[in-house]
């Protein structure tokens, strides 16, 4: 899709990492919507979308943030760009399409584009674009989590492989399971009062959760590994297999269940 023109970032985005993350995620989402209407289907659509979004994002970072490193799903496989992420103070962690299966099944909207910034040990900015919803959620304008509207807690789970321990957790705390696609969509669903928690232990990588976790933290949600320890990013080993994102009042019941029963 070489004819796609993302335009230039707003002047304020060039001075503000939150807004730059939001702009890049948004324009990548716009490109993905265009690819989605190109007549491709299935694996061809997945591959074309992934590649187009990745190339666009890498071009934007090379043009506007040349001093920063980039860790992308599509090139890690390793560090993208010319800079070593482990020795660079600022690293963008991106997922060009989170939820390729859902992306390839129009009109599903539970897929996303992730853009996060790690700086000297911490996530400092992030954006999750959900183009199917026409929205980009970002740390420059933190979400205000509404009061819970459901009578029972709701836990976001995978459409295809919800882990058995989450079913047991739901029974323990009197929760309902809500199936949906991408990790980003699941995390953002907690901030949107679509669900109340997302608990995962089936294997992920840093790009699966960096941007959603940044947005969730900015909204005041609880985030941790399943053992309660902090989620750390831009590590030498980029596998980050488990996480909890939930309303703060659900953190202790969830952690207590995992301490007692584990996640096997």
Secondary structure by P-SEA (a helix, b strand, c coil): ccccccccccaaaaacaaaaaaaaaaaaaaaaaaaaaccccaaaaaaaaaaaaaaaaaaaaaaccccccccccccccccccccccccccbbbbbcccccaaaaacccccccbbbbbbbcccccccccccccccccccccccccccccccccbbbbbbbcccccaaaaaaaaaabbbbbbbccaaaaaaaaaacccccccccccccccccaaaaaaaaaaccccccccccccccccccccccccccccccaaaaaaaaaaccccc
